[in-house]
Amino acid sequence: MDSASIVFCPIGVIRTQHREPDSTPIQPAFAEDCEGRVEVFPAFIEGLSDLDGFSHVMLIYYWHQAGAPQLKVKPYLQDIERGVFATRKPCRPNPIGLSIVELIGVDKGALSFRGADMLDETPLLDIKPYIARFDCVQSTRDGWQGEVDEQTAAQRGRRETNTRGHPS
């Protein structure tokens, strides 16, 4: 396969309460109370076997409303321009999203989950189980994110606004 022509086929669609990008929480950590549903296409339902034993899954999806790619962006949590690869902004050369969400249940080709930080009708590319033994890194450096205080992160992450209608 020519690396210039990688093609993905959605395996399902993600259903959420979120319709507008500007009011959607920016990470599952800021969407704990937002439930979602994954509708897996019939050809892929057999692949859900044994998934119900996991507390969390990784949803890998296509940001279908990402807009044109940009290499320098202002991240949600700061008003300073950063390289897109040092952020989680959707306007990437390959607009692929990843969210680790809490799996509530698996039923007849559908997953129920908490932590919905993606738009309704988002095309789903893959599902992977979250496994703490492999996926949890204990000691990390968080780059420029360490400059953002918790209150600011929570307000901006939840898309809360101040009295003037601007993100706090």
ZITA-V537900 format. One record per pair of residues at least 12 apart in sequence whose ideal C-beta (glycine too) atoms are under 10 Angstrom apart, sorted by sequence separation. I is the first residue (numbers start at 1). J is the second residue. D is the distance in whole Angstrom. If there is no record, write none. Layout:
I_J_D / I_J_D
//
This chain:
71_83_7 / 72_84_7 / 73_85_10 / 75_87_4 / 76_88_8 / 101_113_4 / 102_114_4 / 103_115_10 / 155_167_7 / 156_168_7 / 18_31_9 / 70_83_10 / 71_84_5 / 73_86_9 / 74_87_9 / 75_88_7 / 76_89_8 / 101_114_6 / 102_115_6 / 111_124_9 / 155_168_4 / 17_31_10 / 70_84_6 / 71_85_8 / 73_87_6 / 75_89_6 / 99_113_9 / 101_115_4 / 154_168_9 / 16_31_9 / 69_84_8 / 72_87_10 / 73_88_10 / 74_89_8 / 100_115_7 / 101_116_7 / 152_167_9 / 18_34_7 / 73_89_5 / 99_115_7 / 101_117_8 / 111_127_7 / 152_168_7 / 17_34_6 / 73_90_10 / 99_116_8 / 101_118_9 / 151_168_9 / 16_34_7 / 17_35_8 / 18_36_9 / 73_91_6 / 99_117_6 / 16_35_8 / 17_36_8 / 38_57_9 / 70_89_8 / 73_92_9 / 99_118_6 / 15_35_10 / 16_36_4 / 71_91_9 / 97_117_9 / 15_36_6 / 16_37_8 / 38_59_7 / 69_90_10 / 70_91_5 / 71_92_9 / 97_118_6 / 14_36_6 / 15_37_4 / 16_38_10 / 67_89_10 / 69_91_6 / 70_92_8 / 71_93_8 / 97_119_10 / 14_37_8 / 15_38_7 / 36_59_9 / 38_61_9 / 66_89_8 / 67_90_7 / 68_91_6 / 69_92_6 / 70_93_9 / 99_122_10 / 13_37_9 / 14_38_6 / 15_39_6 / 66_90_4 / 67_91_5 / 69_93_5 / 103_127_9 / 12_37_10 / 13_38_8 / 14_39_8 / 65_90_8 / 66_91_5 / 69_94_8 / 97_122_8 / 12_38_6 / 13_39_5 / 63_89_9 / 64_90_9 / 66_92_7 / 69_95_8 / 101_127_10 / 103_129_9 / 11_38_9 / 12_39_5 / 13_40_9 / 63_90_4 / 68_95_10 / 97_124_10 / 98_125_10 / 103_130_9 / 12_40_4 / 13_41_8 / 28_56_9 / 62_90_10 / 63_91_8 / 66_94_10 / 67_95_8 / 90_118_10 / 97_125_9 / 98_126_9 / 100_128_9 / 102_130_9 / 11_40_6 / 12_41_5 / 63_92_8 / 66_95_4 / 88_117_10 / 90_119_10 / 96_125_7 / 101_130_9 / 10_40_10 / 11_41_6 / 12_42_10 / 65_95_9 / 66_96_9 / 96_126_10 / 98_128_9 / 100_130_5 / 10_41_7 / 12_43_10 / 28_59_9 / 63_94_9 / 64_95_8 / 66_97_9 / 9_41_9 / 11_43_8 / 12_44_7 / 62_94_9 / 63_95_4 / 11_44_4 / 12_45_9 / 62_95_6 / 63_96_7 / 64_97_10 / 9_43_9 / 10_44_9 / 11_45_10 / 61_95_9 / 62_96_6 / 63_97_5 / 9_44_10 / 61_96_7 / 62_97_7 / 100_135_8 / 11_47_8 / 12_48_10 / 60_96_7 / 61_97_5 / 60_97_7 / 61_98_8 / 59_97_8 / 60_98_5 / 61_99_8 / 59_98_7 / 60_99_8 / 58_98_6 / 59_99_5 / 117_157_9 / 24_65_10 / 58_99_7 / 59_100_8 / 21_63_9 / 57_99_9 / 58_100_5 / 59_101_6 / 57_100_7 / 58_101_8 / 21_65_6 / 56_100_6 / 57_101_6 / 59_103_10 / 14_59_7 / 20_65_9 / 21_66_9 / 56_101_7 / 57_102_8 / 21_67_9 / 30_76_10 / 56_102_6 / 57_103_5 / 12_59_10 / 14_61_6 / 55_102_7 / 56_103_6 / 13_61_9 / 14_62_10 / 54_102_10 / 55_103_6 / 11_60_10 / 12_61_9 / 26_75_9 / 27_76_9 / 54_103_6 / 55_104_10 / 57_106_10 / 11_61_10 / 26_76_5 / 27_77_10 / 53_103_9 / 10_61_8 / 13_64_10 / 25_76_10 / 26_77_8 / 52_103_7 / 8_60_9 / 10_62_7 / 51_103_7 / 52_104_10 / 54_106_9 / 59_111_9 / 52_105_7 / 53_106_9 / 65_118_10 / 8_62_7 / 10_64_10 / 52_106_4 / 57_111_7 / 59_113_8 / 64_118_9 / 65_119_6 / 51_106_5 / 52_107_9 / 63_118_8 / 64_119_7 / 50_106_9 / 57_113_7 / 59_115_9 / 62_118_10 / 63_119_8 / 65_121_9 / 87_143_10 / 49_106_9 / 56_113_9 / 59_116_9 / 61_118_6 / 64_121_7 / 65_122_9 / 86_143_6 / 87_144_9 / 88_145_10 / 48_106_6 / 56_114_10 / 59_117_10 / 61_119_10 / 64_122_6 / 86_144_7 / 87_145_9 / 48_107_9 / 52_111_9 / 56_115_9 / 59_118_8 / 63_122_7 / 64_123_6 / 86_145_9 / 48_108_9 / 51_111_7 / 62_122_7 / 63_123_9 / 27_88_7 / 45_106_10 / 48_109_7 / 61_122_5 / 62_123_4 / 82_143_9 / 26_88_7 / 48_110_9 / 61_123_6 / 62_124_8 / 82_144_6 / 26_89_9 / 36_99_9 / 38_101_9 / 45_108_8 / 46_109_9 / 48_111_7 / 59_122_9 / 61_124_5 / 62_125_6 / 26_90_10 / 45_109_4 / 60_124_8 / 61_125_6 / 80_144_8 / 36_101_7 / 38_103_10 / 44_109_8 / 45_110_9 / 59_124_6 / 60_125_5 / 61_126_8 / 35_101_10 / 40_106_9 / 59_125_9 / 60_126_4 / 61_127_10 / 78_144_7 / 34_101_10 / 35_102_9 / 37_104_9 / 42_109_7 / 59_126_8 / 60_127_7 / 77_144_9 / 78_145_9 / 80_147_9 / 31_99_9 / 36_104_9 / 37_105_10 / 38_106_9 / 40_108_10 / 41_109_8 / 58_126_8 / 59_127_6 / 60_128_7 / 77_145_7 / 21_90_8 / 32_101_10 / 35_104_7 / 40_109_5 / 57_126_10 / 58_127_7 / 59_128_8 / 75_144_8 / 78_147_7 / 28_98_10 / 29_99_10 / 31_101_9 / 32_102_8 / 37_107_10 / 39_109_7 / 40_110_7 / 57_127_6 / 58_128_4 / 75_145_9 / 77_147_9 / 78_148_6 / 28_99_5 / 29_100_9 / 38_109_9 / 39_110_5 / 40_111_7 / 57_128_7 / 58_129_8 / 77_148_5 / 27_99_8 / 28_100_6 / 38_110_6 / 39_111_9 / 57_129_6 / 58_130_6 / 76_148_10 / 77_149_10 / 27_100_9 / 28_101_5 / 37_110_6 / 38_111_4 / 54_127_10 / 56_129_8 / 57_130_6 / 58_131_10 / 75_148_9 / 28_102_8 / 37_111_7 / 38_112_8 / 54_128_10 / 55_129_9 / 56_130_4 / 78_152_9 / 36_111_9 / 37_112_6 / 38_113_7 / 54_129_4 / 55_130_8 / 56_131_9 / 77_152_7 / 78_153_10 / 36_112_8 / 37_113_7 / 51_127_7 / 53_129_8 / 54_130_7 / 56_132_9 / 77_153_6 / 35_112_7 / 36_113_5 / 51_128_10 / 54_131_8 / 55_132_9 / 58_135_8 / 76_153_9 / 35_113_7 / 36_114_8 / 38_116_10 / 51_129_7 / 77_155_10 / 78_156_9 / 34_113_9 / 35_114_6 / 36_115_8 / 37_116_9 / 47_126_10 / 48_127_8 / 50_129_9 / 56_135_9 / 77_156_5 / 34_114_7 / 35_115_9 / 36_116_3 / 44_124_9 / 47_127_8 / 76_156_5 / 77_157_7 / 33_114_8 / 34_115_7 / 35_116_6 / 36_117_9 / 75_156_9 / 76_157_7 / 32_114_6 / 33_115_9 / 34_116_4 / 36_118_7 / 44_126_10 / 14_97_10 / 31_114_8 / 32_115_6 / 33_116_9 / 34_117_7 / 37_120_10 / 41_124_9 / 44_127_9 / 76_159_9 / 31_115_5 / 32_116_10 / 34_118_10 / 36_120_9 / 38_122_10 / 40_124_8 / 14_99_9 / 28_113_9 / 30_115_9 / 31_116_6 / 39_124_8 / 8_94_10 / 28_114_8 / 29_115_8 / 31_117_4 / 36_122_9 / 38_124_6 / 14_101_10 / 28_115_3 / 30_117_7 / 31_118_9 / 40_127_8 / 6_94_9 / 8_96_9 / 27_115_8 / 28_116_8 / 29_117_8 / 79_167_9 / 28_117_5 / 38_127_7 / 25_115_9 / 27_117_6 / 28_118_9 / 77_167_10 / 25_116_8 / 26_117_6 / 76_167_8 / 24_116_9 / 25_117_5 / 24_117_6 / 25_118_9 / 24_118_7 / 15_110_9 / 24_119_6 / 24_120_9 / 12_109_8 / 14_111_9 / 16_113_10 / 21_118_10 / 12_110_9 / 18_116_7 / 21_119_6 / 12_111_9 / 14_113_9 / 17_116_7 / 18_117_8 / 20_119_8 / 16_116_4 / 18_118_7 / 19_119_7 / 20_120_10 / 15_116_9 / 16_117_8 / 18_119_5 / 19_120_6 / 14_116_8 / 16_118_6 / 17_119_10 / 18_120_6 / 19_121_9 / 15_118_10 / 16_119_7 / 17_120_7 / 18_121_10 / 14_118_6 / 15_119_10 / 16_120_5 / 18_122_9 / 14_119_8 / 15_120_6 / 16_121_9 / 14_120_8 / 15_121_7 / 16_122_7 / 13_120_9 / 14_121_7 / 15_122_9 / 13_121_6 / 14_122_4 / 13_122_7 / 14_123_8 / 12_122_10 / 13_123_6 / 14_124_5 / 12_123_8 / 13_124_6 / 10_122_9 / 11_123_9 / 12_124_4 / 10_123_4 / 11_124_6 / 12_125_9 / 9_123_9 / 10_124_6 / 11_125_7 / 12_126_10 / 8_123_9 / 10_125_6 / 11_126_7 / 12_127_8 / 9_125_8 / 10_126_10 / 11_127_7 / 8_125_5 / 8_126_9 / 30_153_8 / 29_153_9 / 30_154_7 / 34_158_10 / 29_154_9 / 30_155_9 / 33_158_10 / 27_153_9 / 30_156_8 / 31_157_8 / 32_158_10 / 26_153_9 / 30_157_3 / 31_158_8 / 29_157_7 / 30_158_5 / 31_159_10 / 28_157_10 / 29_158_10 / 30_159_8 / 26_156_7 / 27_157_6 / 30_160_9 / 25_156_10 / 26_157_5 / 27_158_10 / 25_157_6 / 26_158_8 / 25_158_6 / 26_159_7 / 25_159_6 / 23_158_10 / 24_159_7 / 23_159_5 / 22_159_7 / 21_159_10 / 23_161_10 / 20_159_10 / 18_159_10 / 22_167_9
//
